[in-house]
Amino acid sequence: MRLAWPYACAVATLEHPPRRIAHLDMDAFFASVELLRYPQLKGLPVVIGGGRRRADDLLAQLRQTYPERDWSETTLDRIPVDFFPRLAGYTGRGVATTATYAARQFGVGSAMGLMKAAKLCPQAILLPVDFDEVRRISRLFKSTITEIAPVMEDRGIDEVYIDFTEVPGGQRENGRALARLIQRGIFQATGITCSIGVAPNKLIAKMASEFNKPNGISIVMPEDLQTLIWPLPCRKINGVGPKADARLQSHGIHTIGELAERERGWLIEHFGKSYGAWLHEVSWGRDERPVVTESEPVSMSRETTFERDLHAVRDRDELGAIFTRLCEQVAADLQRKGYAGKTIGIKLRYDNFQSVTRDITIDSFTADAATIRRQAGLCLKRVDLSRRIRLLGVRVGKLVKPGAAAEGQASEADPDAEQQTLNAWLF
């Protein structure tokens, strides 16, 4: 099959150097943040999840649990390993946020229930999430990047895209030299490693960043599409989820190369005009999306998984208090970031893991907790409340800044992005 990479990636002039886009992913970020404080746990299986805290209170817990021991000279980095809580015997509804590479060798992964993780790796140490410290380190590594390469797209707490194309030195060694410089800068600033993939576009760069984890750099050139990208499973394409992958496999398509062999028309016929055309483009490594330095959120949400399943009637007071708190938290987030929204929705996950969502669009934009609570309550009346509930969430969408809200103008958010947000919130 003839290689066909976009001309914009394959052809360059002195005036227009070839696009070099990097995807940077911090290595086991939540776990790495904890290991900065607990270096005695390096190399051991550690799982982060099951709770959260605003300040590190492990020493206080140890003083209470073992009052006979003298803790006066003990600092966080000198807590004996034997005193850390283990996954063995864990019972609860917690979910793993991340795990060290030592724990991943036992099959433990992100978003896995902690009870399942305990069966796979009972000897793993369990630590809660310190979101304040995670956010601090996240801001630090991102500011380090922008001092070197200012065109950066924030993609979450632990990953970014960076445009190397016009950065001095960004073309050297096809981007490897600049990637090394950024890696060193981040490690010096935070003490945490990262992995970087550099390619002609965001699509391939994201795949490449996983090639040499942890602390690796991977370079993909246009001529590497067939050898490095096509052998990968279709699931490695950002945007091909479990359901789409299952449908592809039902047609005998398992790898990206096999996907590229299918005609564009066939893909459109079987997967729809938009998604089928997109599948054809990405299988050939085509992606012209720019690195966006600023973007507007399409929605804000808060959700919580209960320690035990709750029933709308028997646990009415507890469930009502949680529901009100979620609405207040979403309202506070909106007010703090200067947004208001018109679409208010709820999300429930039942005890059988089935998820449902309902939403309502009101006439005026709001960031008021009472209004959100009232409208979200109306959404609750449209779902089955006879079954026990394990998760509850509240969401406000169609966001605008106050000035636009006053004029009654709708957000200019990408409708595809809005749909992706809804899909992510549902699943």
C-alpha positions as CSV (number, residue, x, y, z in Angstrom):
1,M,0.0,0.0,0.0
2,R,1.3,3.4,-1.0
3,L,2.2,5.7,2.0
4,A,0.2,8.9,1.9
5,W,0.9,11.4,4.7
6,P,-0.5,14.9,4.5
7,Y,1.5,17.2,2.3
8,A,1.7,19.7,5.1
9,C,3.6,17.2,7.1
10,A,5.8,15.8,4.4
11,V,6.8,18.9,2.5
12,A,8.7,21.8,4.0
13,T,10.5,24.9,2.9
14,L,12.9,27.2,4.6
15,E,10.0,29.6,5.2
16,H,7.7,26.9,6.6
17,P,9.5,24.2,8.6
18,P,7.7,20.8,9.0
19,R,5.3,20.6,11.8
20,R,6.8,19.1,15.0
21,I,4.1,18.5,17.6
22,A,4.9,17.0,21.0
23,H,2.7,15.2,23.5
24,L,4.0,15.2,27.0
25,D,2.7,12.9,29.7
26,M,3.9,12.9,33.2
27,D,4.9,9.4,34.4
28,A,2.4,7.9,36.9
29,F,1.8,11.5,38.0
30,F,-0.3,11.1,41.2
31,A,1.9,8.4,42.4
32,S,5.1,10.3,41.6
33,V,3.8,13.3,43.5
34,E,3.5,11.1,46.6
35,L,6.9,9.5,46.1
36,L,8.4,13.0,46.4
37,R,7.3,13.0,50.0
38,Y,7.8,9.3,50.6
39,P,11.1,8.4,48.8
40,Q,11.3,5.3,51.0
41,L,8.4,3.9,48.8
42,K,10.3,4.1,45.5
43,G,10.4,0.8,43.6
44,L,7.5,-0.6,45.6
45,P,3.9,-1.2,44.4
46,V,1.9,1.9,45.4
47,V,-1.7,2.6,44.5
48,I,-3.2,6.1,44.8
49,G,-6.9,6.4,45.4
50,G,-9.8,5.6,47.7
51,G,-10.0,9.1,49.2
52,R,-8.6,12.5,49.3
53,R,-7.1,14.9,51.8
54,R,-6.1,18.6,51.9
55,A,-3.0,18.2,53.9
56,D,-0.8,15.2,54.7
57,D,-2.1,13.8,57.9
58,L,-0.4,10.4,57.9
59,L,1.9,11.3,60.8
60,A,-1.1,12.4,62.9
61,Q,-2.9,9.1,62.1
62,L,0.2,7.1,63.1
63,R,0.6,9.1,66.4
64,Q,-3.0,8.2,67.2
65,T,-2.7,4.6,66.2
66,Y,0.6,3.9,67.9
67,P,0.7,6.3,70.9
68,E,3.4,4.3,72.6
69,R,5.9,5.1,69.9
70,D,8.0,8.3,69.9
71,W,7.2,10.1,66.6
72,S,8.9,13.4,67.6
73,E,11.9,12.9,65.3
74,T,10.0,11.2,62.5
75,T,9.5,13.1,59.2
76,L,7.5,12.0,56.2
77,D,10.5,10.5,54.5
78,R,11.4,8.5,57.6
79,I,8.2,6.8,58.2
80,P,8.9,3.0,58.3
81,V,7.6,1.2,55.2
82,D,5.8,-1.3,57.5
83,F,3.6,1.5,58.9
84,F,2.0,2.4,55.6
85,P,-1.5,0.9,54.9
86,R,-1.8,-2.0,52.5
87,L,-4.4,-2.9,49.9
88,A,-4.8,-6.4,51.5
89,G,-8.3,-6.8,52.9
90,Y,-9.5,-3.4,51.4
91,T,-13.3,-3.1,51.4
92,G,-15.0,-0.1,50.0
93,R,-16.0,1.7,46.8
94,G,-12.8,3.4,46.1
95,V,-11.2,3.6,42.7
96,A,-7.5,3.7,41.8
97,T,-6.4,7.1,40.4
98,T,-3.1,5.7,39.4
99,A,-0.4,3.2,40.4
100,T,3.3,3.0,40.3
101,Y,4.9,0.9,37.6
102,A,5.8,-1.7,40.2
103,A,2.1,-2.1,40.9
104,R,1.1,-2.0,37.2
105,Q,3.2,-5.2,36.7
106,F,0.5,-7.0,38.7
107,G,-2.2,-5.7,36.4
108,V,-3.3,-2.8,38.6
109,G,-4.4,0.3,36.5
110,S,-6.1,3.6,36.6
111,A,-9.9,3.6,37.2
112,M,-9.8,0.1,38.6
113,G,-11.8,-0.6,41.7
114,L,-9.6,-0.9,44.7
115,M,-11.2,-4.2,45.8
116,K,-10.1,-5.7,42.5
117,A,-6.7,-4.1,42.8
118,A,-6.4,-5.7,46.3
119,K,-6.9,-9.1,44.8
120,L,-4.2,-8.5,42.1
121,C,-1.6,-6.9,44.4
122,P,-2.6,-7.2,48.1
123,Q,0.9,-6.1,49.2
124,A,0.6,-2.7,47.4
125,I,0.6,0.3,49.6
126,L,-2.5,2.5,49.5
127,L,-2.3,6.3,49.7
128,P,-5.1,8.8,49.3
129,V,-5.0,11.7,46.8
130,D,-3.6,15.1,47.8
131,F,-5.2,17.3,45.2
132,D,-3.7,20.5,46.5
133,E,-0.2,19.1,46.1
134,V,-1.0,17.5,42.7
135,R,-2.3,20.9,41.4
136,R,0.8,22.7,42.7
137,I,3.1,20.3,40.9
138,S,1.0,20.4,37.8
139,R,1.2,24.2,37.6
140,L,5.0,24.0,38.2
141,F,5.7,21.6,35.4
142,K,3.5,23.5,32.9
143,S,5.1,26.8,33.7
144,T,8.5,25.2,33.2
145,I,7.4,24.1,29.7
146,T,6.1,27.5,28.6
147,E,9.4,29.1,29.6
148,I,11.1,27.0,27.0
149,A,8.3,26.5,24.4
150,P,5.4,28.9,24.8
151,V,2.8,27.3,22.5
152,M,1.4,24.7,24.9
153,E,-2.1,23.2,25.0
154,D,-3.2,22.1,28.5
155,R,-5.0,18.8,28.3
156,G,-5.5,18.0,31.9
157,I,-3.6,17.7,35.2
158,D,-0.7,15.6,33.8
159,E,-0.5,16.0,30.0
160,V,0.0,18.8,27.4
161,Y,0.6,19.3,23.7
162,I,3.5,21.5,22.6
163,D,4.2,23.0,19.2
164,F,7.9,22.7,18.6
165,T,7.7,23.9,15.0
166,E,8.9,27.5,15.4
167,V,10.7,27.1,18.7
168,P,14.5,27.7,18.4
169,G,16.0,24.2,18.3
170,G,12.6,22.6,17.8
171,Q,13.7,21.0,14.5
172,R,17.1,19.8,15.8
173,E,17.2,16.0,15.7
174,N,13.6,16.1,14.6
175,G,12.6,17.5,18.0
176,R,14.6,15.2,20.2
177,A,17.0,17.9,21.4
178,L,14.2,20.2,22.6
179,A,12.3,17.3,24.2
180,R,15.5,16.4,26.2
181,L,15.8,20.1,27.3
182,I,12.1,20.1,28.5
183,Q,12.5,16.7,30.3
184,R,15.6,18.0,32.2
185,G,13.8,21.3,33.1
186,I,10.8,19.5,34.5
187,F,12.9,17.0,36.5
188,Q,15.0,19.8,38.0
189,A,11.8,21.8,38.9
190,T,9.7,19.0,40.2
191,G,11.8,15.8,40.7
192,I,9.3,13.9,38.5
193,T,10.0,12.3,35.1
194,C,7.8,12.6,32.0
195,S,7.6,10.9,28.6
196,I,7.4,12.8,25.3
197,G,6.3,11.8,21.8
198,V,7.2,14.1,18.9
199,A,5.5,13.7,15.5
200,P,4.0,15.7,12.6
201,N,0.7,16.1,14.5
202,K,-1.2,15.7,17.7
203,L,-2.7,12.3,16.8
204,I,0.6,10.6,16.3
205,A,2.4,12.5,19.0
206,K,0.0,11.1,21.6
207,M,0.6,7.6,20.5
208,A,4.3,8.1,20.5
209,S,4.4,9.4,24.1
210,E,3.5,5.9,25.2
211,F,6.2,4.1,23.3
212,N,9.1,4.5,25.8
213,K,7.5,5.0,29.2
214,P,8.7,6.0,31.8
215,N,11.1,8.9,31.1
216,G,11.3,8.2,27.4
217,I,11.4,10.3,24.2
218,S,10.0,8.9,20.9
219,I,10.3,10.5,17.5
220,V,7.9,9.6,14.7
221,M,8.6,10.9,11.2
222,P,6.2,10.7,8.1
223,E,8.1,7.7,6.8
224,D,7.5,5.8,10.0
225,L,3.8,5.5,9.6
226,Q,3.8,2.0,8.3
227,T,6.4,0.6,10.6
228,L,5.5,2.3,13.9
229,I,1.8,3.2,13.7
230,W,0.1,0.7,11.5
231,P,1.0,-2.4,13.7
232,L,-0.7,-0.8,16.7
233,P,-4.3,-1.8,17.7
234,C,-7.0,0.6,16.7
235,R,-7.7,1.2,20.4
236,K,-4.5,3.3,20.5
237,I,-6.2,6.0,18.4
238,N,-7.4,8.7,20.7
239,G,-11.1,8.7,19.8
240,V,-11.6,5.0,19.2
241,G,-13.4,3.7,22.3
242,P,-14.3,0.2,23.4
243,K,-17.6,0.1,21.5
244,A,-16.1,1.4,18.3
245,D,-13.2,-1.0,18.7
246,A,-15.5,-3.9,19.1
247,R,-17.4,-3.0,16.0
248,L,-14.1,-2.7,14.0
249,Q,-13.0,-6.1,15.3
250,S,-16.4,-7.6,14.2
251,H,-15.3,-6.6,10.7
252,G,-11.9,-8.2,11.0
253,I,-10.1,-4.8,11.7
254,H,-7.7,-5.1,14.6
255,T,-4.8,-2.9,13.7
256,I,-4.5,0.6,12.4
257,G,-2.9,-0.8,9.3
258,E,-5.9,-3.0,8.7
259,L,-8.1,0.1,9.2
260,A,-6.1,2.0,6.5
261,E,-6.7,-0.8,4.0
262,R,-10.4,-0.2,4.1
263,E,-11.8,2.2,1.5
264,R,-13.2,5.6,2.7
265,G,-16.6,4.8,1.3
266,W,-16.8,1.4,3.1
267,L,-16.0,3.1,6.4
268,I,-18.6,5.8,5.9
269,E,-21.2,3.1,4.9
270,H,-20.5,1.1,8.1
271,F,-19.6,3.9,10.6
272,G,-21.5,7.0,9.4
273,K,-20.5,10.0,7.3
274,S,-18.6,11.9,10.0
275,Y,-17.0,9.1,12.0
276,G,-16.3,6.9,9.0
277,A,-14.5,9.7,7.2
278,W,-12.5,10.5,10.4
279,L,-11.5,6.9,10.8
280,H,-10.1,6.9,7.3
281,E,-8.1,10.1,7.9
282,V,-6.6,9.0,11.2
283,S,-5.6,5.6,9.9
284,W,-3.4,7.4,7.5
285,G,-2.0,9.6,10.2
286,R,-3.7,12.8,9.1
287,D,-4.5,15.4,11.7
288,E,-4.4,19.1,11.1
289,R,-5.6,20.2,14.5
290,P,-3.6,23.1,15.9
291,V,-2.1,23.4,19.4
292,V,-4.6,25.6,21.1
293,T,-3.1,27.7,24.0
294,E,-6.5,28.8,25.4
295,S,-9.9,27.2,25.2
296,E,-13.3,27.7,26.9
297,P,-14.8,24.9,28.9
298,V,-18.1,23.5,27.6
299,S,-19.3,22.4,31.0
300,M,-18.5,22.0,34.7
301,S,-19.5,19.1,36.8
302,R,-19.1,17.5,40.2
303,E,-19.8,13.8,41.1
304,T,-19.2,11.4,43.9
305,T,-19.2,7.6,44.4
306,F,-20.7,6.5,47.6
307,E,-19.0,4.3,50.1
308,R,-22.3,2.2,50.1
309,D,-25.2,2.2,47.7
310,L,-27.9,4.7,48.7
311,H,-31.6,4.5,48.2
312,A,-33.7,7.6,47.4
313,V,-36.3,6.8,50.0
314,R,-34.5,4.9,52.8
315,D,-31.4,7.2,52.6
316,R,-33.3,10.3,51.6
317,D,-31.7,12.7,54.1
318,E,-28.1,11.6,53.3
319,L,-28.7,11.5,49.6
320,G,-30.3,15.0,49.7
321,A,-27.4,16.5,51.6
322,I,-24.9,15.1,49.1
323,F,-27.0,16.3,46.2
324,T,-27.2,19.8,47.7
325,R,-23.4,19.8,48.3
326,L,-22.7,18.8,44.7
327,C,-24.9,21.7,43.4
328,E,-23.1,24.1,45.7
329,Q,-19.7,22.9,44.6
330,V,-20.6,23.3,40.9
331,A,-22.0,26.8,41.6
332,A,-18.8,27.7,43.4
333,D,-16.7,26.4,40.5
334,L,-18.7,28.5,38.1
335,Q,-18.4,31.6,40.2
336,R,-14.7,31.2,40.8
337,K,-13.9,30.8,37.1
338,G,-16.4,33.5,36.0
339,Y,-18.9,31.3,34.1
340,A,-22.7,30.8,34.0
341,G,-24.7,28.1,32.2
342,K,-28.1,27.3,30.9
343,T,-28.1,23.5,30.7
344,I,-28.3,21.7,34.1
345,G,-28.1,18.0,34.3
346,I,-27.7,15.0,36.6
347,K,-25.9,11.7,36.3
348,L,-26.7,8.5,38.2
349,R,-25.0,5.2,38.3
350,Y,-27.1,2.4,39.8
351,D,-25.8,-0.6,41.8
352,N,-25.7,-2.7,38.6
353,F,-23.3,-0.1,37.1
354,Q,-25.9,1.2,34.6
355,S,-25.6,4.9,34.1
356,V,-28.3,7.4,33.2
357,T,-28.2,11.2,32.6
358,R,-31.0,13.8,32.3
359,D,-30.7,17.5,31.7
360,I,-32.9,20.6,31.2
361,T,-32.1,23.9,29.5
362,I,-33.5,27.0,31.2
363,D,-34.2,30.4,29.8
364,S,-31.4,32.4,31.5
365,F,-27.8,31.7,32.4
366,T,-27.1,31.0,36.0
367,A,-24.3,30.2,38.5
368,D,-26.7,30.2,41.5
369,A,-26.5,27.2,43.7
370,A,-30.2,27.3,44.6
371,T,-31.3,27.5,40.9
372,I,-29.0,24.7,40.0
373,R,-30.3,22.6,42.9
374,R,-33.9,23.2,41.9
375,Q,-33.5,22.4,38.2
376,A,-31.3,19.4,38.9
377,G,-34.0,18.2,41.3
378,L,-36.5,18.3,38.4
379,C,-34.1,16.1,36.4
380,L,-34.0,13.6,39.2
381,K,-37.8,13.2,38.9
382,R,-37.3,11.9,35.4
383,V,-35.2,8.8,36.4
384,D,-35.9,5.6,38.2
385,L,-35.4,6.1,41.9
386,S,-36.6,2.7,43.0
387,R,-33.1,1.2,42.6
388,R,-30.0,1.7,44.8
389,I,-27.5,4.4,43.6
390,R,-23.7,4.1,43.7
391,L,-22.8,7.4,42.1
392,L,-24.4,10.8,41.7
393,G,-23.3,13.8,39.7
394,V,-24.4,17.3,38.8
395,R,-23.4,19.2,35.6
396,V,-23.9,22.7,34.2
397,G,-23.3,23.2,30.4
398,K,-23.7,25.8,27.6
399,L,-21.3,28.0,29.5
400,V,-20.7,31.7,28.8
401,K,-18.8,34.5,30.5
402,P,-21.1,36.9,32.4
403,G,-21.0,39.6,29.7
404,A,-22.2,37.2,27.1
405,A,-24.8,35.8,29.5
406,A,-26.2,39.3,30.1
407,E,-26.7,39.7,26.3
408,G,-28.3,36.2,26.1
409,Q,-25.7,34.9,23.8
410,A,-24.9,31.2,23.5
411,S,-21.4,29.9,23.9
412,E,-19.5,29.3,20.7
413,A,-18.1,26.0,21.9
414,D,-17.4,23.3,19.4
415,P,-20.6,21.0,19.3
416,D,-18.3,18.0,18.8
417,A,-16.5,18.9,22.0
418,E,-19.8,19.3,23.8
419,Q,-20.8,15.8,22.6
420,Q,-17.5,14.4,23.7
421,T,-17.9,15.9,27.1
422,L,-21.3,14.4,27.5
423,N,-20.0,11.0,26.4
424,A,-17.1,11.2,28.8
425,W,-19.4,12.2,31.6
426,L,-21.8,9.3,30.8
427,F,-19.2,6.6,30.6
